[in-house]
Amino acid sequence: MNDNLHSLPRRLIELRMEHADLDSLIDQASEERPADELVLRRLKKRRLLLRDQICQIEAELDPPEPA
């Protein structure tokens, strides 16, 4: 059961959820006046890091086939 808690598919789901949450936060922060540019930059940077982690896990789960 402990293995299931730390499996790659589960981690992928968690990262996608966090990425979606950050999308919402960034949208909200962009609409607010005045926007806090530092916070917005940090949120976007975190979102990019999450996207990189998601891509890495997706590649591990479904590696490209050799030519």
PDB file of N, CA, C and O in Angstrom:
ATOM      1  N   MET A   1       0.825  -1.194   0.000  1.00  0.00           N
ATOM      2  CA  MET A   1       0.000   0.000   0.000  1.00  0.00           C
ATOM      3  C   MET A   1       0.867   1.255   0.000  1.00  0.00           C
ATOM      4  O   MET A   1       0.522   2.245  -0.645  1.00  0.00           O
ATOM      5  N   ASN A   2       1.978   1.222   0.712  1.00  0.00           N
ATOM      6  CA  ASN A   2       2.873   2.370   0.766  1.00  0.00           C
ATOM      7  C   ASN A   2       3.464   2.689  -0.599  1.00  0.00           C
ATOM      8  O   ASN A   2       3.698   3.852  -0.928  1.00  0.00           O
ATOM      9  N   ASP A   3       3.707   1.627  -1.408  1.00  0.00           N
ATOM     10  CA  ASP A   3       4.221   1.844  -2.757  1.00  0.00           C
ATOM     11  C   ASP A   3       3.243   2.626  -3.604  1.00  0.00           C
ATOM     12  O   ASP A   3       3.651   3.445  -4.427  1.00  0.00           O
ATOM     13  N   ASN A   4       1.954   2.385  -3.413  1.00  0.00           N
ATOM     14  CA  ASN A   4       0.928   3.076  -4.181  1.00  0.00           C
ATOM     15  C   ASN A   4       0.903   4.572  -3.875  1.00  0.00           C
ATOM     16  O   ASN A   4       0.578   5.380  -4.746  1.00  0.00           O
ATOM     17  N   LEU A   5       1.242   4.939  -2.647  1.00  0.00           N
ATOM     18  CA  LEU A   5       1.248   6.348  -2.256  1.00  0.00           C
ATOM     19  C   LEU A   5       2.377   7.111  -2.928  1.00  0.00           C
ATOM     20  O   LEU A   5       2.292   8.330  -3.076  1.00  0.00           O
ATOM     21  N   HIS A   6       3.432   6.417  -3.339  1.00  0.00           N
ATOM     22  CA  HIS A   6       4.594   7.078  -3.923  1.00  0.00           C
ATOM     23  C   HIS A   6       4.811   6.677  -5.376  1.00  0.00           C
ATOM     24  O   HIS A   6       5.912   6.838  -5.904  1.00  0.00           O
ATOM     25  N   SER A   7       3.788   6.165  -6.019  1.00  0.00           N
ATOM     26  CA  SER A   7       3.933   5.726  -7.398  1.00  0.00           C
ATOM     27  C   SER A   7       4.004   6.927  -8.342  1.00  0.00           C
ATOM     28  O   SER A   7       3.519   8.012  -8.023  1.00  0.00           O
ATOM     29  N   LEU A   8       4.610   6.715  -9.493  1.00  0.00           N
ATOM     30  CA  LEU A   8       4.729   7.797 -10.482  1.00  0.00           C
ATOM     31  C   LEU A   8       3.372   8.285 -10.981  1.00  0.00           C
ATOM     32  O   LEU A   8       3.171   9.494 -11.095  1.00  0.00           O
ATOM     33  N   PRO A   9       2.431   7.383 -11.284  1.00  0.00           N
ATOM     34  CA  PRO A   9       1.125   7.899 -11.733  1.00  0.00           C
ATOM     35  C   PRO A   9       0.439   8.778 -10.686  1.00  0.00           C
ATOM     36  O   PRO A   9      -0.196   9.776 -11.028  1.00  0.00           O
ATOM     37  N   ARG A  10       0.571   8.404  -9.410  1.00  0.00           N
ATOM     38  CA  ARG A  10      -0.032   9.220  -8.351  1.00  0.00           C
ATOM     39  C   ARG A  10       0.670  10.580  -8.255  1.00  0.00           C
ATOM     40  O   ARG A  10       0.017  11.613  -8.103  1.00  0.00           O
ATOM     41  N   ARG A  11       1.990  10.572  -8.345  1.00  0.00           N
ATOM     42  CA  ARG A  11       2.758  11.822  -8.294  1.00  0.00           C
ATOM     43  C   ARG A  11       2.383  12.722  -9.464  1.00  0.00           C
ATOM     44  O   ARG A  11       2.293  13.941  -9.314  1.00  0.00           O
ATOM     45  N   LEU A  12       2.163  12.115 -10.638  1.00  0.00           N
ATOM     46  CA  LEU A  12       1.769  12.866 -11.818  1.00  0.00           C
ATOM     47  C   LEU A  12       0.423  13.553 -11.602  1.00  0.00           C
ATOM     48  O   LEU A  12       0.251  14.713 -11.977  1.00  0.00           O
ATOM     49  N   ILE A  13      -0.510  12.859 -11.012  1.00  0.00           N
ATOM     50  CA  ILE A  13      -1.828  13.437 -10.717  1.00  0.00           C
ATOM     51  C   ILE A  13      -1.686  14.604  -9.742  1.00  0.00           C
ATOM     52  O   ILE A  13      -2.306  15.652  -9.925  1.00  0.00           O
ATOM     53  N   GLU A  14      -0.870  14.418  -8.711  1.00  0.00           N
ATOM     54  CA  GLU A  14      -0.675  15.481  -7.720  1.00  0.00           C
ATOM     55  C   GLU A  14      -0.060  16.723  -8.362  1.00  0.00           C
ATOM     56  O   GLU A  14      -0.479  17.846  -8.079  1.00  0.00           O
ATOM     57  N   LEU A  15       0.934  16.518  -9.228  1.00  0.00           N
ATOM     58  CA  LEU A  15       1.577  17.654  -9.894  1.00  0.00           C
ATOM     59  C   LEU A  15       0.611  18.372 -10.825  1.00  0.00           C
ATOM     60  O   LEU A  15       0.611  19.602 -10.895  1.00  0.00           O
ATOM     61  N   ARG A  16      -0.208  17.615 -11.538  1.00  0.00           N
ATOM     62  CA  ARG A  16      -1.201  18.241 -12.430  1.00  0.00           C
ATOM     63  C   ARG A  16      -2.219  19.042 -11.644  1.00  0.00           C
ATOM     64  O   ARG A  16      -2.645  20.106 -12.093  1.00  0.00           O
ATOM     65  N   MET A  17      -2.618  18.551 -10.475  1.00  0.00           N
ATOM     66  CA  MET A  17      -3.561  19.288  -9.634  1.00  0.00           C
ATOM     67  C   MET A  17      -2.926  20.589  -9.132  1.00  0.00           C
ATOM     68  O   MET A  17      -3.559  21.645  -9.146  1.00  0.00           O
ATOM     69  N   GLU A  18      -1.688  20.499  -8.696  1.00  0.00           N
ATOM     70  CA  GLU A  18      -0.993  21.693  -8.214  1.00  0.00           C
ATOM     71  C   GLU A  18      -0.806  22.699  -9.351  1.00  0.00           C
ATOM     72  O   GLU A  18      -0.924  23.906  -9.140  1.00  0.00           O
ATOM     73  N   HIS A  19      -0.515  22.203 -10.550  1.00  0.00           N
ATOM     74  CA  HIS A  19      -0.342  23.063 -11.722  1.00  0.00           C
ATOM     75  C   HIS A  19      -1.657  23.786 -12.028  1.00  0.00           C
ATOM     76  O   HIS A  19      -1.651  24.982 -12.319  1.00  0.00           O
ATOM     77  N   ALA A  20      -2.775  23.075 -11.964  1.00  0.00           N
ATOM     78  CA  ALA A  20      -4.084  23.682 -12.207  1.00  0.00           C
ATOM     79  C   ALA A  20      -4.407  24.733 -11.141  1.00  0.00           C
ATOM     80  O   ALA A  20      -4.956  25.789 -11.455  1.00  0.00           O
ATOM     81  N   ASP A  21      -4.067  24.444  -9.893  1.00  0.00           N
ATOM     82  CA  ASP A  21      -4.281  25.412  -8.814  1.00  0.00           C
ATOM     83  C   ASP A  21      -3.470  26.688  -9.061  1.00  0.00           C
ATOM     84  O   ASP A  21      -3.966  27.796  -8.859  1.00  0.00           O
ATOM     85  N   LEU A  22      -2.234  26.521  -9.495  1.00  0.00           N
ATOM     86  CA  LEU A  22      -1.396  27.684  -9.787  1.00  0.00           C
ATOM     87  C   LEU A  22      -1.952  28.481 -10.960  1.00  0.00           C
ATOM     88  O   LEU A  22      -1.891  29.710 -10.954  1.00  0.00           O
ATOM     89  N   ASP A  23      -2.494  27.797 -11.966  1.00  0.00           N
ATOM     90  CA  ASP A  23      -3.136  28.497 -13.081  1.00  0.00           C
ATOM     91  C   ASP A  23      -4.235  29.423 -12.570  1.00  0.00           C
ATOM     92  O   ASP A  23      -4.332  30.578 -12.983  1.00  0.00           O
ATOM     93  N   SER A  24      -5.053  28.902 -11.670  1.00  0.00           N
ATOM     94  CA  SER A  24      -6.136  29.702 -11.101  1.00  0.00           C
ATOM     95  C   SER A  24      -5.600  30.887 -10.307  1.00  0.00           C
ATOM     96  O   SER A  24      -6.100  32.005 -10.431  1.00  0.00           O
ATOM     97  N   LEU A  25      -4.584  30.637  -9.493  1.00  0.00           N
ATOM     98  CA  LEU A  25      -3.999  31.724  -8.701  1.00  0.00           C
ATOM     99  C   LEU A  25      -3.389  32.806  -9.594  1.00  0.00           C
ATOM    100  O   LEU A  25      -3.533  33.998  -9.323  1.00  0.00           O
ATOM    101  N   ILE A  26      -2.719  32.387 -10.642  1.00  0.00           N
ATOM    102  CA  ILE A  26      -2.101  33.345 -11.560  1.00  0.00           C
ATOM    103  C   ILE A  26      -3.165  34.164 -12.269  1.00  0.00           C
ATOM    104  O   ILE A  26      -3.009  35.373 -12.439  1.00  0.00           O
ATOM    105  N   ASP A  27      -4.247  33.513 -12.685  1.00  0.00           N
ATOM    106  CA  ASP A  27      -5.348  34.243 -13.319  1.00  0.00           C
ATOM    107  C   ASP A  27      -5.937  35.278 -12.367  1.00  0.00           C
ATOM    108  O   ASP A  27      -6.199  36.414 -12.763  1.00  0.00           O
ATOM    109  N   GLN A  28      -6.145  34.887 -11.113  1.00  0.00           N
ATOM    110  CA  GLN A  28      -6.694  35.806 -10.124  1.00  0.00           C
ATOM    111  C   GLN A  28      -5.742  36.959  -9.850  1.00  0.00           C
ATOM    112  O   GLN A  28      -6.167  38.111  -9.765  1.00  0.00           O
ATOM    113  N   ALA A  29      -4.464  36.657  -9.712  1.00  0.00           N
ATOM    114  CA  ALA A  29      -3.472  37.691  -9.422  1.00  0.00           C
ATOM    115  C   ALA A  29      -3.317  38.648 -10.594  1.00  0.00           C
ATOM    116  O   ALA A  29      -3.031  39.829 -10.397  1.00  0.00           O
ATOM    117  N   SER A  30      -3.500  38.153 -11.801  1.00  0.00           N
ATOM    118  CA  SER A  30      -3.380  39.005 -12.987  1.00  0.00           C
ATOM    119  C   SER A  30      -4.531  39.989 -13.094  1.00  0.00           C
ATOM    120  O   SER A  30      -4.374  41.083 -13.637  1.00  0.00           O
ATOM    121  N   GLU A  31      -5.691  39.600 -12.573  1.00  0.00           N
ATOM    122  CA  GLU A  31      -6.872  40.448 -12.665  1.00  0.00           C
ATOM    123  C   GLU A  31      -6.915  41.519 -11.577  1.00  0.00           C
ATOM    124  O   GLU A  31      -7.573  42.546 -11.741  1.00  0.00           O
ATOM    125  N   GLU A  32      -6.224  41.284 -10.480  1.00  0.00           N
ATOM    126  CA  GLU A  32      -6.251  42.225  -9.363  1.00  0.00           C
ATOM    127  C   GLU A  32      -5.482  43.494  -9.699  1.00  0.00           C
ATOM    128  O   GLU A  32      -4.494  43.460 -10.433  1.00  0.00           O
ATOM    129  N   ARG A  33      -5.944  44.602  -9.158  1.00  0.00           N
ATOM    130  CA  ARG A  33      -5.262  45.885  -9.337  1.00  0.00           C
ATOM    131  C   ARG A  33      -4.864  46.412  -7.971  1.00  0.00           C
ATOM    132  O   ARG A  33      -5.740  46.439  -7.107  1.00  0.00           O
ATOM    133  N   PRO A  34      -3.684  46.819  -7.686  1.00  0.00           N
ATOM    134  CA  PRO A  34      -2.499  46.616  -8.509  1.00  0.00           C
ATOM    135  C   PRO A  34      -1.963  45.197  -8.329  1.00  0.00           C
ATOM    136  O   PRO A  34      -2.020  44.643  -7.231  1.00  0.00           O
ATOM    137  N   ALA A  35      -1.463  44.632  -9.371  1.00  0.00           N
ATOM    138  CA  ALA A  35      -0.920  43.279  -9.321  1.00  0.00           C
ATOM    139  C   ALA A  35       0.459  43.297  -8.659  1.00  0.00           C
ATOM    140  O   ALA A  35       1.276  44.176  -8.933  1.00  0.00           O
ATOM    141  N   ASP A  36       0.699  42.350  -7.814  1.00  0.00           N
ATOM    142  CA  ASP A  36       2.000  42.221  -7.172  1.00  0.00           C
ATOM    143  C   ASP A  36       2.901  41.440  -8.130  1.00  0.00           C
ATOM    144  O   ASP A  36       2.810  40.215  -8.218  1.00  0.00           O
ATOM    145  N   GLU A  37       3.757  42.147  -8.834  1.00  0.00           N
ATOM    146  CA  GLU A  37       4.576  41.541  -9.883  1.00  0.00           C
ATOM    147  C   GLU A  37       5.525  40.471  -9.355  1.00  0.00           C
ATOM    148  O   GLU A  37       5.762  39.468 -10.028  1.00  0.00           O
ATOM    149  N   LEU A  38       6.065  40.674  -8.169  1.00  0.00           N
ATOM    150  CA  LEU A  38       6.979  39.690  -7.592  1.00  0.00           C
ATOM    151  C   LEU A  38       6.254  38.380  -7.308  1.00  0.00           C
ATOM    152  O   LEU A  38       6.757  37.306  -7.638  1.00  0.00           O
ATOM    153  N   VAL A  39       5.084  38.464  -6.702  1.00  0.00           N
ATOM    154  CA  VAL A  39       4.299  37.263  -6.415  1.00  0.00           C
ATOM    155  C   VAL A  39       3.908  36.575  -7.712  1.00  0.00           C
ATOM    156  O   VAL A  39       3.982  35.351  -7.818  1.00  0.00           O
ATOM    157  N   LEU A  40       3.493  37.356  -8.691  1.00  0.00           N
ATOM    158  CA  LEU A  40       3.095  36.800  -9.977  1.00  0.00           C
ATOM    159  C   LEU A  40       4.264  36.084 -10.655  1.00  0.00           C
ATOM    160  O   LEU A  40       4.089  35.000 -11.212  1.00  0.00           O
ATOM    161  N   ARG A  41       5.435  36.677 -10.609  1.00  0.00           N
ATOM    162  CA  ARG A  41       6.623  36.041 -11.195  1.00  0.00           C
ATOM    163  C   ARG A  41       6.965  34.730 -10.491  1.00  0.00           C
ATOM    164  O   ARG A  41       7.315  33.741 -11.135  1.00  0.00           O
ATOM    165  N   ARG A  42       6.858  34.734  -9.162  1.00  0.00           N
ATOM    166  CA  ARG A  42       7.153  33.518  -8.398  1.00  0.00           C
ATOM    167  C   ARG A  42       6.151  32.409  -8.708  1.00  0.00           C
ATOM    168  O   ARG A  42       6.531  31.245  -8.836  1.00  0.00           O
ATOM    169  N   LEU A  43       4.882  32.764  -8.829  1.00  0.00           N
ATOM    170  CA  LEU A  43       3.869  31.770  -9.170  1.00  0.00           C
ATOM    171  C   LEU A  43       4.128  31.183 -10.553  1.00  0.00           C
ATOM    172  O   LEU A  43       4.010  29.974 -10.750  1.00  0.00           O
ATOM    173  N   LYS A  44       4.477  32.033 -11.500  1.00  0.00           N
ATOM    174  CA  LYS A  44       4.744  31.560 -12.861  1.00  0.00           C
ATOM    175  C   LYS A  44       5.981  30.668 -12.910  1.00  0.00           C
ATOM    176  O   LYS A  44       6.016  29.678 -13.640  1.00  0.00           O
ATOM    177  N   LYS A  45       6.991  31.031 -12.127  1.00  0.00           N
ATOM    178  CA  LYS A  45       8.204  30.221 -12.081  1.00  0.00           C
ATOM    179  C   LYS A  45       7.904  28.845 -11.487  1.00  0.00           C
ATOM    180  O   LYS A  45       8.382  27.827 -11.989  1.00  0.00           O
ATOM    181  N   ARG A  46       7.121  28.821 -10.429  1.00  0.00           N
ATOM    182  CA  ARG A  46       6.735  27.547  -9.807  1.00  0.00           C
ATOM    183  C   ARG A  46       5.921  26.710 -10.799  1.00  0.00           C
ATOM    184  O   ARG A  46       6.098  25.494 -10.879  1.00  0.00           O
ATOM    185  N   ARG A  47       5.037  27.356 -11.546  1.00  0.00           N
ATOM    186  CA  ARG A  47       4.220  26.642 -12.533  1.00  0.00           C
ATOM    187  C   ARG A  47       5.108  26.020 -13.613  1.00  0.00           C
ATOM    188  O   ARG A  47       4.863  24.890 -14.038  1.00  0.00           O
ATOM    189  N   LEU A  48       6.134  26.746 -14.058  1.00  0.00           N
ATOM    190  CA  LEU A  48       7.059  26.201 -15.051  1.00  0.00           C
ATOM    191  C   LEU A  48       7.832  25.002 -14.505  1.00  0.00           C
ATOM    192  O   LEU A  48       8.038  24.015 -15.211  1.00  0.00           O
ATOM    193  N   LEU A  49       8.253  25.094 -13.255  1.00  0.00           N
ATOM    194  CA  LEU A  49       8.954  23.962 -12.642  1.00  0.00           C
ATOM    195  C   LEU A  49       8.047  22.733 -12.559  1.00  0.00           C
ATOM    196  O   LEU A  49       8.484  21.609 -12.804  1.00  0.00           O
ATOM    197  N   LEU A  50       6.792  22.964 -12.214  1.00  0.00           N
ATOM    198  CA  LEU A  50       5.844  21.860 -12.161  1.00  0.00           C
ATOM    199  C   LEU A  50       5.653  21.246 -13.541  1.00  0.00           C
ATOM    200  O   LEU A  50       5.599  20.024 -13.681  1.00  0.00           O
ATOM    201  N   ARG A  51       5.551  22.098 -14.561  1.00  0.00           N
ATOM    202  CA  ARG A  51       5.373  21.599 -15.928  1.00  0.00           C
ATOM    203  C   ARG A  51       6.566  20.735 -16.347  1.00  0.00           C
ATOM    204  O   ARG A  51       6.394  19.705 -16.999  1.00  0.00           O
ATOM    205  N   ASP A  52       7.763  21.160 -15.972  1.00  0.00           N
ATOM    206  CA  ASP A  52       8.959  20.359 -16.268  1.00  0.00           C
ATOM    207  C   ASP A  52       8.910  19.006 -15.567  1.00  0.00           C
ATOM    208  O   ASP A  52       9.254  17.985 -16.163  1.00  0.00           O
ATOM    209  N   GLN A  53       8.484  18.992 -14.301  1.00  0.00           N
ATOM    210  CA  GLN A  53       8.384  17.745 -13.560  1.00  0.00           C
ATOM    211  C   GLN A  53       7.329  16.833 -14.173  1.00  0.00           C
ATOM    212  O   GLN A  53       7.522  15.620 -14.254  1.00  0.00           O
ATOM    213  N   ILE A  54       6.215  17.418 -14.602  1.00  0.00           N
ATOM    214  CA  ILE A  54       5.151  16.645 -15.239  1.00  0.00           C
ATOM    215  C   ILE A  54       5.669  16.003 -16.520  1.00  0.00           C
ATOM    216  O   ILE A  54       5.438  14.818 -16.759  1.00  0.00           O
ATOM    217  N   CYS A  55       6.363  16.774 -17.337  1.00  0.00           N
ATOM    218  CA  CYS A  55       6.917  16.242 -18.592  1.00  0.00           C
ATOM    219  C   CYS A  55       7.918  15.128 -18.328  1.00  0.00           C
ATOM    220  O   CYS A  55       7.949  14.135 -19.055  1.00  0.00           O
ATOM    221  N   GLN A  56       8.727  15.283 -17.306  1.00  0.00           N
ATOM    222  CA  GLN A  56       9.726  14.271 -16.964  1.00  0.00           C
ATOM    223  C   GLN A  56       9.057  12.959 -16.545  1.00  0.00           C
ATOM    224  O   GLN A  56       9.475  11.883 -16.973  1.00  0.00           O
ATOM    225  N   ILE A  57       8.034  13.048 -15.720  1.00  0.00           N
ATOM    226  CA  ILE A  57       7.337  11.844 -15.268  1.00  0.00           C
ATOM    227  C   ILE A  57       6.589  11.199 -16.429  1.00  0.00           C
ATOM    228  O   ILE A  57       6.570   9.975 -16.553  1.00  0.00           O
ATOM    229  N   GLU A  58       5.974  12.019 -17.280  1.00  0.00           N
ATOM    230  CA  GLU A  58       5.288  11.465 -18.449  1.00  0.00           C
ATOM    231  C   GLU A  58       6.266  10.706 -19.342  1.00  0.00           C
ATOM    232  O   GLU A  58       5.925   9.654 -19.884  1.00  0.00           O
ATOM    233  N   ALA A  59       7.468  11.229 -19.495  1.00  0.00           N
ATOM    234  CA  ALA A  59       8.478  10.560 -20.309  1.00  0.00           C
ATOM    235  C   ALA A  59       8.925   9.237 -19.670  1.00  0.00           C
ATOM    236  O   ALA A  59       9.206   8.266 -20.373  1.00  0.00           O
ATOM    237  N   GLU A  60       8.988   9.209 -18.353  1.00  0.00           N
ATOM    238  CA  GLU A  60       9.366   7.977 -17.653  1.00  0.00           C
ATOM    239  C   GLU A  60       8.274   6.923 -17.784  1.00  0.00           C
ATOM    240  O   GLU A  60       8.560   5.737 -17.950  1.00  0.00           O
ATOM    241  N   LEU A  61       7.030   7.360 -17.710  1.00  0.00           N
ATOM    242  CA  LEU A  61       5.908   6.421 -17.796  1.00  0.00           C
ATOM    243  C   LEU A  61       5.671   5.916 -19.209  1.00  0.00           C
ATOM    244  O   LEU A  61       5.243   4.779 -19.404  1.00  0.00           O
ATOM    245  N   ASP A  62       5.948   6.757 -20.191  1.00  0.00           N
ATOM    246  CA  ASP A  62       5.721   6.391 -21.598  1.00  0.00           C
ATOM    247  C   ASP A  62       6.939   6.810 -22.422  1.00  0.00           C
ATOM    248  O   ASP A  62       6.885   7.795 -23.158  1.00  0.00           O
ATOM    249  N   PRO A  63       8.051   6.049 -22.294  1.00  0.00           N
ATOM    250  CA  PRO A  63       9.284   6.438 -22.986  1.00  0.00           C
ATOM    251  C   PRO A  63       9.091   6.360 -24.503  1.00  0.00           C
ATOM    252  O   PRO A  63       8.302   5.549 -24.987  1.00  0.00           O
ATOM    253  N   PRO A  64       9.804   7.197 -25.245  1.00  0.00           N
ATOM    254  CA  PRO A  64       9.702   7.151 -26.702  1.00  0.00           C
ATOM    255  C   PRO A  64      10.253   5.833 -27.230  1.00  0.00           C
ATOM    256  O   PRO A  64      11.224   5.287 -26.706  1.00  0.00           O
ATOM    257  N   GLU A  65       9.619   5.347 -28.262  1.00  0.00           N
ATOM    258  CA  GLU A  65      10.056   4.081 -28.843  1.00  0.00           C
ATOM    259  C   GLU A  65      11.266   4.315 -29.723  1.00  0.00           C
ATOM    260  O   GLU A  65      11.346   5.331 -30.415  1.00  0.00           O
ATOM    261  N   PRO A  66      12.217   3.377 -29.705  1.00  0.00           N
ATOM    262  CA  PRO A  66      13.400   3.540 -30.576  1.00  0.00           C
ATOM    263  C   PRO A  66      13.010   3.460 -32.049  1.00  0.00           C
ATOM    264  O   PRO A  66      12.057   2.774 -32.417  1.00  0.00           O
ATOM    265  N   ALA A  67      13.751   4.161 -32.870  1.00  0.00           N
ATOM    266  CA  ALA A  67      13.432   4.219 -34.294  1.00  0.00           C
ATOM    267  C   ALA A  67      13.667   2.928 -35.006  1.00  0.00           C
ATOM    268  O   ALA A  67      13.438   2.837 -36.213  1.00  0.00           O
TER     269      ALA A  67
END
